[in-house]
Amino acid sequence: MTFRWTDVGTLLTHLDAEANGESVDRDLAMEEARRLMALYPGMAAILAPIAERHSRQAA
């Protein structure tokens, strides 16, 4: 499978909003990170902490 930046666009939008102090749908960010881990297993080490952080914050 070829990596496509468009696949990570939604997650990047969430992370950028979070960095700017804007409200973020944490459930959606967590699900997007998990979706990307399934698509790109090689990125799991980067994406797992993002998914976990949003999972804890959404709880």
C-alpha positions, -999 to +999 in steps of 0.1 A: +000+000+000+012+035-009+012+061+018-011+090+010-011+123+029-048+127+023-053+097+047-038+116+076-054+150+067-083+147+092-061+137+121-037+165+113-066+190+113-076+177+148-040+179+161-036+214+147-068+226+163-058+211+196-024+228+195-042+261+189-064+256+220-095+249+199-122+224+208-115+189+194-138+160+190-117+136+209-136+105+199-132+113+163-095+120+167-091+087+185-110+068+158-090+085+131-057+075+147-069+039+151-080+038+114-046+050+103-029+024+124-049-002+106-040+013+072-003+019+080+009-005+107+044+010+104+030+042+119+015+025+150+044+037+173+035+073+164-003+070+163-009+048+194+001+075+219-023+099+201-052+075+202-045+066+238-043+103+249-076+111+232-092+080+246-083+090+282-094+126+276-128+115+261-135+093+291 
